[in-house]
Amino acid sequence: APHKNKWIYVLDLHNRMYINKKQAGEFHHSSFTCGGPVRSAGSIVVNHGVIKQITAWSGHYRPTEDDFAEVIDFLATRGIDMSQ
């Protein structure tokens, strides 16, 4: 089922990306950095090593379109194909 492949991520201020399984009520975007500031946060769906969906949805951090663009840039500059 697709929801089993849904993870959450944050890109911190030092351009480190953290990804963990979504665990409602247990582990949140703010858990990665103990509530500290981040560049962006959202959800990501990966299937067989391919990013199928990535969002900038985080109720805690509320990233902007510019913040999300930083994530796409971050991934693209590291060789991740973001054309899909």
N, C-alpha and C positions, 0 to 999 in steps of 0.2 A: 504494500500500500504506500502511496506517495508520502503520507504524513510521517512515516517512519524514517524518511530521508530528510526531514526538516530539522535544521539546526539553527542556532542563533550565533551571531558573530559580533565582534567589535573590532574596530581599527583604532588602536590607541595613538596617543600623541607622538610616539616614537616609531610610528609606522610598523607596529607589530600587530598582526591579525590573530585574534583568538576565536576559536570555533568550538562549540560544545552542543551536545544534544539539548533540544528544548525540553525543559523539565518544569512544567507549570507549577508554581507555588514553591519550587525548590531552588531553581537556578535561573537567574535573570541576567539581562545584559549588564546590569551594574555589578553583578557578582565577579566578572572578570577583573575589574580594576578597583574593587571595593568602593564603588560609587564615584570614583575619580573621573575627570574629564576624558573624553574620547573624541576622535575625529568623526566617527560615524558608527552606527550600529544598525542591525537589522536581522533578517532571516535569510537563509540560504538553503536551497534544495539541490542535492548532489545525487546523481544516479550513475553508477559505474565510473566514478571519477570525473564526470562532466557536470558542470554547473548548469542546472536546468532552470533555476529561478533564483534571483537575488533581489532583496528589497531593502529599503531604508526604513523599515517600520520598527520603531522602538518607542513604547509609551514613556519610558524613563528619559531617554536622550532626545527624542523628537528631532532626528537629523533633517537637514534641509536638502534641497536638490543639489546644491553645491557640495555639501558633505558627502552625498551619495556619489557624485561625480569623482570625488577623491578616491572612493573605494574602487570604482571601475578603473580609474587610472592606475591605482596601486596594483590591481590584478593584471591589467594589460601590460604594464612595464615589467612584470615578472613572468611573462610568457603565457599567461592564461588567455585563451581565445574568447574575447567578449563580444564577438560579432553576432552571436545568436541572440 
